[in-house]
Amino acid sequence: MIQIKGVSKIYNTKERVVKGVDNVTLTINRGEVFGIVGYSGAGKSSLIRCLNLLEKPTSGTILIDDVNLMELRGESLRRARLKIGMIFQHFYLISQKTVYENIAFALRAAKTPANKISERVEELLEMVGLSDKKDVYPAQLSGGQKQRVGIARALANDPSVLLCDEATSALDPNTTLSILRLLKKINRELKITIVLITHEMNVVKEICDRMAIMQDGKVVEEGSVYNIFSDPQTELTKEFISSVVSFDVPPAILEKCTGRLVKIMFKGNIAGEGIISDTVQKFDVQGNFLHGSIEYIQENPLGIFLMELKGDEHEVDQALAYMSSRAAQVEVIEHGN
């Protein structure tokens, strides 16, 4: 378990004092994948670098598995850091060393006995799917392969925590998906806690269990990924979610709407039921679909539809009440002309 208690990180520049992290408190459960989302400058990278003291917090407490990192010095801090792996956006591989040597370097730095290094490197290469690349240099690898080396290197000393700082931002969508699936596999099989920094909600949607949204160094919202997608509380969160679930309808279509424009959301298994079709058959209303999709978040469906309802006002009111009674979340966006 990772416990972040009242952590702040202040940077003193010539022009002003900047609060990179502002009194953040979070608990990240053992074995989960936790996403921290924010735009550039939100403080998310500063926060993750505080977790292994690459950036020493100005104030606050960081406990990993009940060990207070802020109280450690010298050799005890070095040993604690060995249990916190980290992967980066730009890989940071040693260009003059082969894939095998890049991973072995991490083991040698941790003073692993020489007779155990080869076996461990081979094991890690198989885990990340690069057994055939061990004698290749980084310049000969694709971006995804470089990140797989970075992951293998981060796992070399059998960490309990893996920190990922924008680990997929430099990759194309297909490669991003393959890296995320690898991280999820590692999380499930090795029971490693993963903390993932990103500005992309698709990344969080793909593999995270819980998440926090950061702005101006503060956490403005946190919770399960499903709950945040289905019921965002802040305008910033809604803005992030709109990048994944869009309700943009061309103005020309909206201008033709004469009924009520309604957003309907179904959570969980109810998303697969025919509530809308039942409603149209049961009441004297016409339904015009403008947008619709079922997203799967943490393997749970979230159905989101935008439609125009037309008919007698009383019938439309009853139709909306009926859908709400069937566990749908109904929001009238605007009335037609």
N, C-alpha and C positions, 0 to 999 in steps of 0.2 A: 504493500500500500504506500502511496505517495501522499503526504500531507503538506500542503502549502498554507502557511498561516501568516497572514498579514505581511506578505512580502512586497517590498518596494525596492526599486532600483533607480537611483538618481544619477544623472550625468551632468557634470559641471562643464559647460563650454564657456568660451570667452564672452559670448553674447548673452547667455542666459542659462538658467538651470532647467533641465529637462527631466521630467518624470517618465522614464521608459516603462516602468511597472509601478502601479499605484495601489498599494494596499490590497493585494490579491490573496484571497483565501479559497482553496480548492482541495477536494479530496478525490484522488484517483484510485479506484479499487484495484486490488491485485488481480492480474490476469485479464484486464479489460483493454480495449483499444479506445483511447480518449482523444478526441480532436479538439484543437484550439484554433479558432477561426477569427480572422480579422484582416482588414486592409493593411497595406504597407504603412508602417508607423504606428500600428495599434498596440505594439508592445509584446506581441506573441513570441517573436524570436528572442527578445531579451528575457522573457520569462522562461523559455525552455533552456536557455543557456545558464540561467540561475540554478536549474535543477541539478546540474553536475558541477556547479561553481566555476564554469568557464567565465561567467560573470558573477562576481560576489555580490549578493544582495546588500543594499544599504541598510535594510532592516528586515525583520521577520524571521521565520523559522521554516526550514525544509527538512522533513523527516522522510526517509525511505526505509521501509521495513523497520520502523521505530528507531532508526539511527539518525540523530540530529547532525546533518552534514556541517552545519555552521560551527559546531564545536570541534570538528576534526582538523588536524594539522599534519603536515609532513607525510610520513609513511602510512598512517591510518587513513588519511584523505586519499592518498594514491590507491590504496586497496579498495576503498569504497567506490572510487571512480571506475575501477575495473569492472564493477558489476552494473555500470551504466553505459551501455553502448550508444553510439550516436552516428547517424547518417545525415549527409548534407545534400543540398541542391546541386552543388558543383563537384561532387564526388571526392575531390582532393586525393586522388591516387598518385603514387610516386611514378612518374613517367619512365624513369630509368630502370624500374623493376618489373618483372613479370607479374602476372596475376597471382601465381603461387607465392612469389616473394613479397607482394603487397600484403597478403594475408598473414604470412609467416612473420612479417615485421611486427605486427601487433602482438603476436605471441612472444616473440623475443623481447619486446619492450616490457612485457609483463613477467619476464624471467621464467618462462615456461621451459622445462627441461628439454634439451635438444632432441632427445630420443622420442619425445612425444609430439613434436611439431609437425612432422610429415603426416602422421595419421590424422591429426586434427584438421590440417589444411585440406586433405583429401575428403574428409567427412563434410566440411563446410562447402567445398566446391560441389559435391553431389547434392547437398541441400538446396543450393541456389541454382542448380542446373548448368554449371560451368565446368564440369569435369574435363571436357575436351579443350578448354581454353587455358589450362594452368601455365603453359609456357609462352603464352601470348602477352604482348606488351599493351598497355592501355590505349595507345594510339590506334591499335588495330581492332578495338572494340566499339560497338554501338553504344549509344547513351544508356540504353536499358541494361546492357551487359556490364557497363562501368558501375551502374548503381547496384547491380547484383554483387559485384566485387565489394563495393562499399558495405553492403549488408553483411556479407560473409565476414569481412574484417571486423565489423561492429559486434558480431556474434562470437568472435574468436575466443574470448575469455569467459564464455558462458554467463552473460549478464542476466539479471532479473528484470531489468528495465531497458527498453530501446527507445531512444529519442530520435524523432524524424523531423528535421527542419526543412520544410518545403521539398521533401525528398522526390516528388514527382513533377515539380514545376518546370523542369527543363526537358521534359519528355513529351512525346506525342501521345494522343489519347489511347491508342492501342497498347503502347508500351506502358503507359501509366496504369492501365487496367491489369496488365500482367504483373507489375511490381506490387500493386495493392493486393492482388490475390496471393502473391508470395508472402507478403507481410501477414496477411490473415492466416495463412497456413502455419507460419512460424508461431504466431500468437496461439493458435489452437493446439499445436503439437508440443511446443516447448513451454506453454503457459507463461510466456513473457508479457509483461505489461508494456504496452506501446503508447507513447504520447506523440501525437502527430500534429505538427503545425502546418496550416495550409490557408490559402485564401479561396480555395475552390470547394464549393458545397458538394459537387459530385464525388469528390474524394471522401468526404465525411460520410455521405450517403452510402458509399460502397462498403466501407469496412468498420466504421466507428460504432461503438456501443453508446457512449455518451459524449457530450461536447460542451464547450463554452465559447461564447462570442465575446471578443475583446474590442474595446474602443478607447483611445486615449489612455492606454495603460491599465484600464479597469475591465473587470468582467461584468458585462451588462446583462447576460442571460446564460443559464446553464441548465442541463437536463438531459434526458435520453434523446437520442437523435430522432426517434419516431415522434416523441411529444413535441419537440421543437419544430419539426416539419409540419405537424398537423395543427399546432396551436402556438405560433410564434407570438411573443409578447411585446417586442420592441420593433420600431420601424426599421432599424438596422438589420435585424434578423429577417424581417419580411423582405428586405431588399436582397439579402444573400439568397434566400430561398427562391426568389423570383428568377434567379439565374438557372435554376433547375426545373422549377415548375412555373411556367409562364402563362399568364392570362391575357396576354396582349391580343386584342381583337382589332382588326383594321377599322379605322373610324368610319369608313364607307358602310361597313356592315352594321355598326352600332347605330348609324343614322337611320337605318331602315327598321330598327326595333321599335315597335309600338306597344309592346307588352312590358312585363317586369323582367328586368335582367337579374338573374339569380345565380349565386355561387353555391354549389352543393358539395359537401365533403362527407365521405363515408370512411370510417375508421375500422381497421381490423377486418374480420371475415365478412362483415356487413357490406364491404365494398364489392363483393362478388354477387350480391343479391340484386334482383330486378326491381328495385324500389321505384326507380323513375318510370319504368314501363308500367308497373302496377298503378302508379299515381295517375298517369295519363289515361289509363283505361277506367279507373274508378271515378274520376271527376271530369266534368265537361270543360277541359282545358286543352290547349294546343301547346306542345313543347317543341321548341326549335333549338337544336344543339349548336352551340358556337365553338365549344372547346371541351375536350374530355380526355382523361388519361387515368390509368391506375399505376401508381408508383409502388415499388417494393422497397421498403426500408427495414433493415434488420429482418428481412424475410417476411415482413408483415405488410399486407396491402393497404394502400391509402388511395382511395378513389376521389378524384377531384373533377368536377364538371361545371361548365358555365353554360347556361341556357336562358332562352327567353320563354317566359310563360305568358300565354295570351288567353283571354276569356273573361267571363263575368267576374267582377272583383271578388264577390263572395266565394265563387268556385275556386279562384286562384288562392284566396286566403286559406280555404279548407285544404287545398292540395299541398300548400306549404306546411300547414300544421300536421298533415298526415305524414309527410316526409320526415319532419322533425320527430314525430312519435316513433318512427321506425329507426331511430338512432342516427339519423342524418344531421349534420350541422349545416343549417340553411342560413344564408345571408342575402338579403335583397340589396343589390348594389345600387340600382337606380330604377325609377319608374320610366316607362316609355312616354312618348309625347301623347 
